[in-house]
Structures are given as C-alpha cells and as structure tokens.
C-alpha cells in the first residue's frame, strides 16, 4: 500500500512541470489524482500518462484558477463527482512581467497576482468544505523566488509568492482546530517553462547576474524536481500530521530528519516569515 492509498488529491498546475511530477508521484503512492490547468491538450497528455501508472480513474479539469467563478464551478463538479477530497496542492503559477516595476505592463502584473496568489486563495476558499479525512486534512501551497529574499525585476511574481506564504500561515491558524495541516513549499531552482521567460526577456530587462545564473542552472539541470515532489508527498501523508503553517525549502531544509520534523511541530516561529532578531528587536543593556 502507498502512503496516499485511497486518497483523492487535487493538483492545480498539474499538467506540466512540477505539478505533473507531483501528480505522477501521487498516483504511484496510491492516490486518485485530479489535475487542473488551463491548457486542455497538456491536460489530456498528462492524464493519459497518469492512467498508465494506476487504474484509479484519474481526472482532469480545465480551469483558470484566477477566476473565482470557474473555481467555484470546479468545486461543485468535484462535490458532485467525488463528494470529498483528501488533499489539495496549489501549484499553478506564472512569472508575470519582467523588468523594473514602473516600466512593466500593469495588466500582466495584475494577472500574475491573480493567478499565483488569488488563485491559491480561491482554491482554498472553494475546496476547504470538501476536504475530509480520518486524520489531518492537507493543503500544500507553492511559493518560490522572492518569498524569502528580494527578487528584483520580478516583482509581480515575488510579491505573489510572499503573499502566498503569509496566507498559508494565517490559514493554518484559522483552521488548525478543524483538523487541517496547511504548509508552503519553496522548490528551489527547478528547471521549468518559467525560466524561458527570463531568456526571452534578456539581460536588459533583468539583472545580468540572474540572467547568467539562469543560463548556468539550465545547463547544469538545476534543482531536481524530485526534492519538491518528495516533500509534497510527505506533507500530504499522515507522516506529517501536526506540521502546519510552515514555509519549507525542498532542497535546503533537512525535512526528512526526525529532529527537524519535531522542531517544525513545536516551535511556532521556526520555518516561518518573521522579523525576529534573536526573538527581540534590540540588544539589552
């Protein structure tokens, strides 16, 4: 039996990239998977591959997560078809406009916020009532560049991702007593279609250092997506029960270590976004 046996897991952005890698691992771990994304061709190709992994009758749904009416209709569809889901992974995302904030297209800036941040909020709002479990109910959100450090020239993306972290922390506190674990993952520099946007923009619209680093990372293969995938499976499983409200780096945090997991459970400030200087803002004396 897999760690997600008999579970129904919903994954946005599940047709390509990290989202699809997560979908495949969930299927291998025994789950029935629902993948959601905008592109129907990518969805159909992904679903065909999932159905070769297991015979759980995996499902696909075409949706713009940044449109609440579509999200609400999706929730009703899932309610009618399945009744419940056991885990939600919010992985859909775009880079948005690249360049100095005062020079970029504000329409594209708004769209990035709508998809990356509001899309996550909308999915949580619409699907929390459908999340049921005999143990803890699981939500895994995806953050990214700009959440832990500044990410100039990518302000729409960075702002949406740090907002997702704070939303994750707030939501975890709001629904913890209802049996939810809500966490956020930083996957690291995984090579996805997003980085092609940097190459297309060129060094004149971003920092030369980041442009060159992007080329170097692509050439070297970047961070293996398996690191983020394995952390996602852990956070969806009962092995992570009691870990909630955390912002965890897939490549850099030793999340598989039992002592680290214990600290995640008991230290409310650990692995969170806080302005904390040794628990105080000034030196005594």
Short mmCIF file of the C-alpha atoms (twelve columns), coordinates in Angstrom:
data_MODEL
# 
_entry.id   MODEL 
# 
loop_
_atom_site.group_PDB 
_atom_site.id 
_atom_site.type_symbol 
_atom_site.label_atom_id 
_atom_site.label_alt_id 
_atom_site.label_comp_id 
_atom_site.label_asym_id 
_atom_site.label_seq_id 
_atom_site.Cartn_x 
_atom_site.Cartn_y 
_atom_site.Cartn_z 
_atom_site.pdbx_PDB_model_num 
ATOM 1   C CA . UNK A 1   0.000   0.000  0.000   1 
ATOM 2   C CA . UNK A 2   1.198   3.513  -0.813  1 
ATOM 3   C CA . UNK A 3   1.256   6.366  1.684   1 
ATOM 4   C CA . UNK A 4   -1.643  8.013  -0.193  1 
ATOM 5   C CA . UNK A 5   -3.655  4.865  -0.804  1 
ATOM 6   C CA . UNK A 6   -7.410  5.550  -1.210  1 
ATOM 7   C CA . UNK A 7   -6.844  9.325  -1.098  1 
ATOM 8   C CA . UNK A 8   -8.197  11.800 -3.646  1 
ATOM 9   C CA . UNK A 9   -5.609  14.501 -4.330  1 
ATOM 10  C CA . UNK A 10  -6.303  17.647 -6.366  1 
ATOM 11  C CA . UNK A 11  -3.351  19.405 -8.022  1 
ATOM 12  C CA . UNK A 12  -3.542  22.757 -9.815  1 
ATOM 13  C CA . UNK A 13  -0.892  23.294 -12.460 1 
ATOM 14  C CA . UNK A 14  -0.892  19.512 -12.635 1 
ATOM 15  C CA . UNK A 15  -0.463  19.053 -16.380 1 
ATOM 16  C CA . UNK A 16  3.207   20.055 -16.768 1 
ATOM 17  C CA . UNK A 17  6.311   20.884 -14.753 1 
ATOM 18  C CA . UNK A 18  6.482   20.302 -11.021 1 
ATOM 19  C CA . UNK A 19  2.711   19.895 -10.823 1 
ATOM 20  C CA . UNK A 20  2.753   16.943 -13.193 1 
ATOM 21  C CA . UNK A 21  5.713   15.392 -11.376 1 
ATOM 22  C CA . UNK A 22  3.665   15.620 -8.168  1 
ATOM 23  C CA . UNK A 23  0.657   14.076 -9.911  1 
ATOM 24  C CA . UNK A 24  2.716   11.103 -11.071 1 
ATOM 25  C CA . UNK A 25  4.163   10.511 -7.610  1 
ATOM 26  C CA . UNK A 26  0.716   10.782 -6.010  1 
ATOM 27  C CA . UNK A 27  -0.624  8.198  -8.453  1 
ATOM 28  C CA . UNK A 28  2.319   5.909  -7.694  1 
ATOM 29  C CA . UNK A 29  1.627   6.362  -3.970  1 
ATOM 30  C CA . UNK A 30  -1.900  5.013  -4.395  1 
ATOM 31  C CA . UNK A 31  -3.949  8.198  -4.787  1 
ATOM 32  C CA . UNK A 32  -6.677  9.053  -7.251  1 
ATOM 33  C CA . UNK A 33  -5.481  12.284 -8.847  1 
ATOM 34  C CA . UNK A 34  -7.396  15.254 -10.222 1 
ATOM 35  C CA . UNK A 35  -5.204  17.529 -12.323 1 
ATOM 36  C CA . UNK A 36  -6.358  21.059 -13.114 1 
ATOM 37  C CA . UNK A 37  -4.829  23.544 -15.548 1 
ATOM 38  C CA . UNK A 38  -5.791  25.838 -18.406 1 
ATOM 39  C CA . UNK A 39  -4.381  24.011 -21.425 1 
ATOM 40  C CA . UNK A 40  -6.617  21.084 -22.427 1 
ATOM 41  C CA . UNK A 41  -4.010  19.479 -24.696 1 
ATOM 42  C CA . UNK A 42  -1.448  19.359 -21.899 1 
ATOM 43  C CA . UNK A 43  -4.118  18.023 -19.556 1 
ATOM 44  C CA . UNK A 44  -5.087  15.245 -21.936 1 
ATOM 45  C CA . UNK A 45  -1.464  14.221 -22.450 1 
ATOM 46  C CA . UNK A 46  -0.831  14.239 -18.699 1 
ATOM 47  C CA . UNK A 47  -3.986  12.259 -17.938 1 
ATOM 48  C CA . UNK A 48  -3.041  9.582  -20.457 1 
ATOM 49  C CA . UNK A 49  0.289   9.127  -18.688 1 
ATOM 50  C CA . UNK A 50  -1.320  9.037  -15.244 1 
ATOM 51  C CA . UNK A 51  -3.730  6.334  -16.314 1 
ATOM 52  C CA . UNK A 52  -0.755  4.161  -17.266 1 
ATOM 53  C CA . UNK A 53  0.574   4.423  -13.708 1 
ATOM 54  C CA . UNK A 54  -2.552  3.105  -11.999 1 
ATOM 55  C CA . UNK A 55  -6.194  2.292  -12.692 1 
ATOM 56  C CA . UNK A 56  -7.671  4.805  -10.225 1 
ATOM 57  C CA . UNK A 57  -9.655  6.626  -12.920 1 
ATOM 58  C CA . UNK A 58  -7.710  9.858  -12.576 1 
ATOM 59  C CA . UNK A 59  -9.480  13.008 -13.729 1 
ATOM 60  C CA . UNK A 60  -8.668  16.299 -15.451 1 
ATOM 61  C CA . UNK A 61  -10.379 19.686 -15.407 1 
ATOM 62  C CA . UNK A 62  -9.615  22.764 -17.494 1 
ATOM 63  C CA . UNK A 63  -9.712  25.925 -15.404 1 
ATOM 64  C CA . UNK A 64  -8.271  29.389 -14.843 1 
ATOM 65  C CA . UNK A 65  -7.669  29.358 -11.086 1 
ATOM 66  C CA . UNK A 66  -7.568  33.154 -11.091 1 
ATOM 67  C CA . UNK A 67  -11.269 33.239 -11.986 1 
ATOM 68  C CA . UNK A 68  -13.371 32.570 -8.891  1 
ATOM 69  C CA . UNK A 69  -16.485 31.694 -10.864 1 
ATOM 70  C CA . UNK A 70  -14.552 28.929 -12.612 1 
ATOM 71  C CA . UNK A 71  -13.051 27.766 -9.309  1 
ATOM 72  C CA . UNK A 72  -16.473 27.634 -7.691  1 
ATOM 73  C CA . UNK A 73  -17.868 25.640 -10.635 1 
ATOM 74  C CA . UNK A 74  -14.903 23.268 -10.327 1 
ATOM 75  C CA . UNK A 75  -15.648 22.793 -6.635  1 
ATOM 76  C CA . UNK A 76  -19.268 21.935 -7.422  1 
ATOM 77  C CA . UNK A 77  -18.114 19.476 -10.101 1 
ATOM 78  C CA . UNK A 78  -15.786 17.746 -7.631  1 
ATOM 79  C CA . UNK A 79  -18.501 17.680 -4.976  1 
ATOM 80  C CA . UNK A 80  -20.947 16.015 -7.342  1 
ATOM 81  C CA . UNK A 81  -18.395 13.572 -8.727  1 
ATOM 82  C CA . UNK A 82  -16.432 12.606 -5.601  1 
ATOM 83  C CA . UNK A 83  -18.183 14.057 -2.579  1 
ATOM 84  C CA . UNK A 84  -14.866 14.749 -0.845  1 
ATOM 85  C CA . UNK A 85  -11.163 15.232 -1.499  1 
ATOM 86  C CA . UNK A 86  -8.341  14.474 0.922   1 
ATOM 87  C CA . UNK A 87  -5.563  16.777 -0.198  1 
ATOM 88  C CA . UNK A 88  -5.110  19.993 -2.189  1 
ATOM 89  C CA . UNK A 89  -1.874  21.092 -3.886  1 
ATOM 90  C CA . UNK A 90  -1.817  24.643 -5.284  1 
ATOM 91  C CA . UNK A 91  0.983   24.589 -7.849  1 
ATOM 92  C CA . UNK A 92  -0.346  26.721 -10.721 1 
ATOM 93  C CA . UNK A 93  1.784   29.767 -11.436 1 
ATOM 94  C CA . UNK A 94  3.254   32.225 -13.930 1 
ATOM 95  C CA . UNK A 95  6.281   34.522 -13.839 1 
ATOM 96  C CA . UNK A 96  4.411   37.602 -14.978 1 
ATOM 97  C CA . UNK A 97  6.147   40.670 -16.426 1 
ATOM 98  C CA . UNK A 98  9.924   41.004 -16.127 1 
ATOM 99  C CA . UNK A 99  11.573  44.389 -15.679 1 
ATOM 100 C CA . UNK A 100 11.551  47.472 -13.483 1 
ATOM 101 C CA . UNK A 101 8.165   47.808 -11.834 1 
ATOM 102 C CA . UNK A 102 7.432   51.284 -13.189 1 
ATOM 103 C CA . UNK A 103 8.120   50.069 -16.733 1 
ATOM 104 C CA . UNK A 104 6.197   46.780 -16.864 1 
ATOM 105 C CA . UNK A 105 2.657   46.210 -18.116 1 
ATOM 106 C CA . UNK A 106 0.320   46.599 -15.132 1 
ATOM 107 C CA . UNK A 107 -2.238  44.353 -16.777 1 
ATOM 108 C CA . UNK A 108 0.287   41.492 -16.808 1 
ATOM 109 C CA . UNK A 109 1.364   42.409 -13.269 1 
ATOM 110 C CA . UNK A 110 -2.229  42.106 -12.092 1 
ATOM 111 C CA . UNK A 111 -2.677  38.821 -13.951 1 
ATOM 112 C CA . UNK A 112 0.328   37.294 -12.164 1 
ATOM 113 C CA . UNK A 113 -1.075  38.303 -8.775  1 
ATOM 114 C CA . UNK A 114 -4.476  36.943 -9.789  1 
ATOM 115 C CA . UNK A 115 -3.159  33.535 -10.850 1 
ATOM 116 C CA . UNK A 116 -0.351  32.972 -8.352  1 
ATOM 117 C CA . UNK A 117 -1.861  34.446 -5.203  1 
ATOM 118 C CA . UNK A 118 -5.605  34.845 -5.659  1 
ATOM 119 C CA . UNK A 119 -5.728  31.509 -7.457  1 
ATOM 120 C CA . UNK A 120 -4.396  29.879 -4.303  1 
ATOM 121 C CA . UNK A 121 -6.832  31.817 -2.118  1 
ATOM 122 C CA . UNK A 122 -9.771  30.969 -4.368  1 
ATOM 123 C CA . UNK A 123 -8.937  27.253 -4.407  1 
ATOM 124 C CA . UNK A 124 -8.647  27.139 -0.624  1 
ATOM 125 C CA . UNK A 125 -11.890 29.087 -0.170  1 
ATOM 126 C CA . UNK A 126 -13.853 26.838 -2.511  1 
ATOM 127 C CA . UNK A 127 -12.357 23.455 -1.584  1 
ATOM 128 C CA . UNK A 128 -11.852 23.564 2.181   1 
ATOM 129 C CA . UNK A 129 -15.501 22.485 2.688   1 
ATOM 130 C CA . UNK A 130 -14.787 19.400 0.527   1 
ATOM 131 C CA . UNK A 131 -11.642 18.367 2.391   1 
ATOM 132 C CA . UNK A 132 -12.376 15.416 4.654   1 
ATOM 133 C CA . UNK A 133 -10.062 12.935 6.347   1 
ATOM 134 C CA . UNK A 134 -9.969  10.419 9.159   1 
ATOM 135 C CA . UNK A 135 -6.763  12.106 10.330  1 
ATOM 136 C CA . UNK A 136 -5.476  15.527 9.306   1 
ATOM 137 C CA . UNK A 137 -6.676  17.308 6.163   1 
ATOM 138 C CA . UNK A 138 -3.856  18.539 3.959   1 
ATOM 139 C CA . UNK A 139 -3.234  21.686 1.917   1 
ATOM 140 C CA . UNK A 140 0.138   22.296 0.244   1 
ATOM 141 C CA . UNK A 141 0.790   25.671 -1.367  1 
ATOM 142 C CA . UNK A 142 3.748   26.524 -3.596  1 
ATOM 143 C CA . UNK A 143 5.891   29.579 -3.103  1 
ATOM 144 C CA . UNK A 144 9.067   30.435 -5.000  1 
ATOM 145 C CA . UNK A 145 11.652  33.087 -5.747  1 
ATOM 146 C CA . UNK A 146 11.154  36.291 -3.822  1 
ATOM 147 C CA . UNK A 147 9.420   34.793 -0.814  1 
ATOM 148 C CA . UNK A 148 12.499  34.576 1.405   1 
ATOM 149 C CA . UNK A 149 14.738  37.158 -0.283  1 
ATOM 150 C CA . UNK A 150 14.261  40.108 -2.668  1 
ATOM 151 C CA . UNK A 151 13.744  39.209 -6.322  1 
ATOM 152 C CA . UNK A 152 14.131  42.466 -8.273  1 
ATOM 153 C CA . UNK A 153 12.745  42.762 -11.815 1 
ATOM 154 C CA . UNK A 154 10.217  40.012 -10.977 1 
ATOM 155 C CA . UNK A 155 8.107   41.976 -8.519  1 
ATOM 156 C CA . UNK A 156 4.740   40.578 -9.597  1 
ATOM 157 C CA . UNK A 157 5.964   37.013 -9.139  1 
ATOM 158 C CA . UNK A 158 7.882   37.727 -5.936  1 
ATOM 159 C CA . UNK A 159 5.045   39.680 -4.350  1 
ATOM 160 C CA . UNK A 160 2.518   36.972 -5.157  1 
ATOM 161 C CA . UNK A 161 4.783   34.329 -3.651  1 
ATOM 162 C CA . UNK A 162 5.494   36.101 -0.355  1 
ATOM 163 C CA . UNK A 163 1.759   36.812 -0.092  1 
ATOM 164 C CA . UNK A 164 1.162   33.078 -0.504  1 
ATOM 165 C CA . UNK A 165 3.469   32.340 2.428   1 
ATOM 166 C CA . UNK A 166 1.681   34.762 4.754   1 
ATOM 167 C CA . UNK A 167 -1.696  33.495 3.569   1 
ATOM 168 C CA . UNK A 168 -0.536  29.950 4.353   1 
ATOM 169 C CA . UNK A 169 0.464   30.975 7.871   1 
ATOM 170 C CA . UNK A 170 -2.813  32.794 8.507   1 
ATOM 171 C CA . UNK A 171 -4.960  30.000 7.106   1 
ATOM 172 C CA . UNK A 172 -3.129  27.358 9.137   1 
ATOM 173 C CA . UNK A 173 -4.015  29.217 12.341  1 
ATOM 174 C CA . UNK A 174 -7.622  29.793 11.290  1 
ATOM 175 C CA . UNK A 175 -8.433  26.140 10.590  1 
ATOM 176 C CA . UNK A 176 -5.996  24.166 12.720  1 
ATOM 177 C CA . UNK A 177 -8.698  23.211 15.228  1 
ATOM 178 C CA . UNK A 178 -10.726 21.802 12.334  1 
ATOM 179 C CA . UNK A 179 -8.026  19.225 11.658  1 
ATOM 180 C CA . UNK A 180 -6.051  20.909 8.866   1 
ATOM 181 C CA . UNK A 181 -2.338  20.991 8.137   1 
ATOM 182 C CA . UNK A 182 -1.509  23.857 5.758   1 
ATOM 183 C CA . UNK A 183 2.053   24.322 4.552   1 
ATOM 184 C CA . UNK A 184 4.072   26.061 1.846   1 
ATOM 185 C CA . UNK A 185 6.988   24.736 -0.215  1 
ATOM 186 C CA . UNK A 186 9.900   26.581 -1.809  1 
ATOM 187 C CA . UNK A 187 11.022  24.177 -4.562  1 
ATOM 188 C CA . UNK A 188 14.328  25.844 -5.425  1 
ATOM 189 C CA . UNK A 189 15.619  26.493 -8.948  1 
ATOM 190 C CA . UNK A 190 13.765  23.677 -10.706 1 
ATOM 191 C CA . UNK A 191 14.015  23.951 -14.484 1 
ATOM 192 C CA . UNK A 192 10.524  24.699 -15.818 1 
ATOM 193 C CA . UNK A 193 8.996   26.677 -18.681 1 
ATOM 194 C CA . UNK A 194 9.087   29.800 -16.480 1 
ATOM 195 C CA . UNK A 195 12.820  30.216 -16.959 1 
ATOM 196 C CA . UNK A 196 12.354  30.506 -20.707 1 
ATOM 197 C CA . UNK A 197 10.666  33.830 -19.916 1 
ATOM 198 C CA . UNK A 198 13.945  35.085 -18.456 1 
ATOM 199 C CA . UNK A 199 15.908  34.011 -21.536 1 
ATOM 200 C CA . UNK A 200 13.353  35.688 -23.820 1 
ATOM 201 C CA . UNK A 201 13.453  38.908 -21.791 1 
ATOM 202 C CA . UNK A 202 17.236  39.117 -21.970 1 
ATOM 203 C CA . UNK A 203 19.699  40.744 -19.551 1 
ATOM 204 C CA . UNK A 204 18.469  44.244 -20.385 1 
ATOM 205 C CA . UNK A 205 15.177  43.576 -18.569 1 
ATOM 206 C CA . UNK A 206 16.567  41.688 -15.577 1 
ATOM 207 C CA . UNK A 207 19.814  41.694 -13.650 1 
ATOM 208 C CA . UNK A 208 22.768  40.419 -15.647 1 
ATOM 209 C CA . UNK A 209 23.751  38.186 -12.733 1 
ATOM 210 C CA . UNK A 210 20.347  36.474 -12.592 1 
ATOM 211 C CA . UNK A 211 20.218  36.114 -16.375 1 
ATOM 212 C CA . UNK A 212 23.616  34.421 -16.417 1 
ATOM 213 C CA . UNK A 213 22.710  32.267 -13.422 1 
ATOM 214 C CA . UNK A 214 19.520  31.153 -15.174 1 
ATOM 215 C CA . UNK A 215 21.520  30.018 -18.202 1 
ATOM 216 C CA . UNK A 216 24.003  28.247 -15.933 1 
ATOM 217 C CA . UNK A 217 21.250  26.499 -13.961 1 
ATOM 218 C CA . UNK A 218 19.517  25.338 -17.146 1 
ATOM 219 C CA . UNK A 219 22.796  23.955 -18.485 1 
ATOM 220 C CA . UNK A 220 23.509  22.119 -15.207 1 
ATOM 221 C CA . UNK A 221 19.972  20.781 -14.809 1 
ATOM 222 C CA . UNK A 222 19.046  22.914 -11.786 1 
ATOM 223 C CA . UNK A 223 17.465  21.513 -8.627  1 
ATOM 224 C CA . UNK A 224 15.940  18.068 -9.235  1 
ATOM 225 C CA . UNK A 225 12.130  18.339 -9.102  1 
ATOM 226 C CA . UNK A 226 12.071  15.138 -7.038  1 
ATOM 227 C CA . UNK A 227 13.119  17.118 -3.968  1 
ATOM 228 C CA . UNK A 228 9.939   19.224 -4.071  1 
ATOM 229 C CA . UNK A 229 7.842   16.228 -5.107  1 
ATOM 230 C CA . UNK A 230 9.020   14.071 -2.205  1 
ATOM 231 C CA . UNK A 231 8.377   16.904 0.267   1 
ATOM 232 C CA . UNK A 232 4.879   17.344 -1.175  1 
ATOM 233 C CA . UNK A 233 4.078   13.658 -0.713  1 
ATOM 234 C CA . UNK A 234 5.336   13.852 2.872   1 
ATOM 235 C CA . UNK A 235 3.139   16.881 3.610   1 
ATOM 236 C CA . UNK A 236 0.116   15.162 2.065   1 
ATOM 237 C CA . UNK A 237 0.648   11.993 4.099   1 
ATOM 238 C CA . UNK A 238 -0.127  11.162 7.713   1 
ATOM 239 C CA . UNK A 239 3.627   11.192 8.394   1 
ATOM 240 C CA . UNK A 240 3.439   14.997 8.560   1 
ATOM 241 C CA . UNK A 241 0.448   15.184 10.920  1 
ATOM 242 C CA . UNK A 242 0.801   18.156 13.246  1 
ATOM 243 C CA . UNK A 243 3.174   20.104 10.990  1 
ATOM 244 C CA . UNK A 244 1.309   23.221 9.875   1 
ATOM 245 C CA . UNK A 245 1.878   26.861 8.997   1 
ATOM 246 C CA . UNK A 246 5.432   26.223 7.793   1 
ATOM 247 C CA . UNK A 247 7.466   27.538 4.862   1 
ATOM 248 C CA . UNK A 248 9.854   24.723 3.952   1 
ATOM 249 C CA . UNK A 249 12.679  24.688 1.419   1 
ATOM 250 C CA . UNK A 250 12.687  21.424 -0.508  1 
ATOM 251 C CA . UNK A 251 16.393  21.477 -1.443  1 
ATOM 252 C CA . UNK A 252 17.895  23.177 1.605   1 
ATOM 253 C CA . UNK A 253 15.888  22.168 4.696   1 
ATOM 254 C CA . UNK A 254 16.614  18.703 6.160   1 
ATOM 255 C CA . UNK A 255 12.883  17.971 6.297   1 
ATOM 256 C CA . UNK A 256 13.398  14.182 6.262   1 
ATOM 257 C CA . UNK A 257 15.287  14.395 9.569   1 
ATOM 258 C CA . UNK A 258 13.108  13.399 12.537  1 
ATOM 259 C CA . UNK A 259 14.635  16.055 14.799  1 
ATOM 260 C CA . UNK A 260 13.876  18.742 12.204  1 
ATOM 261 C CA . UNK A 261 10.308  17.459 11.885  1 
ATOM 262 C CA . UNK A 262 9.953   17.597 15.661  1 
ATOM 263 C CA . UNK A 263 11.036  21.215 15.733  1 
ATOM 264 C CA . UNK A 264 8.550   22.030 12.962  1 
ATOM 265 C CA . UNK A 265 5.806   20.691 15.233  1 
ATOM 266 C CA . UNK A 266 6.716   22.519 18.445  1 
ATOM 267 C CA . UNK A 267 8.460   25.801 17.537  1 
ATOM 268 C CA . UNK A 268 5.807   28.250 16.324  1 
ATOM 269 C CA . UNK A 269 8.367   30.697 14.895  1 
ATOM 270 C CA . UNK A 270 10.580  28.129 13.174  1 
ATOM 271 C CA . UNK A 271 10.359  27.910 9.349   1 
ATOM 272 C CA . UNK A 272 8.097   30.957 9.127   1 
ATOM 273 C CA . UNK A 273 8.393   34.505 7.774   1 
ATOM 274 C CA . UNK A 274 9.095   36.742 10.767  1 
ATOM 275 C CA . UNK A 275 11.104  39.833 11.628  1 
ATOM 276 C CA . UNK A 276 12.926  38.211 14.524  1 
ATOM 277 C CA . UNK A 277 16.402  39.095 15.713  1 
ATOM 278 C CA . UNK A 278 17.126  36.510 18.409  1 
ATOM 279 C CA . UNK A 279 13.443  36.920 19.467  1 
ATOM 280 C CA . UNK A 280 13.956  40.663 20.111  1 
ATOM 281 C CA . UNK A 281 14.395  43.781 18.008  1 
ATOM 282 C CA . UNK A 282 17.150  45.380 20.101  1 
ATOM 283 C CA . UNK A 283 20.057  44.442 22.304  1 
ATOM 284 C CA . UNK A 284 19.521  44.601 26.061  1 
ATOM 285 C CA . UNK A 285 21.819  46.738 28.179  1 
# 
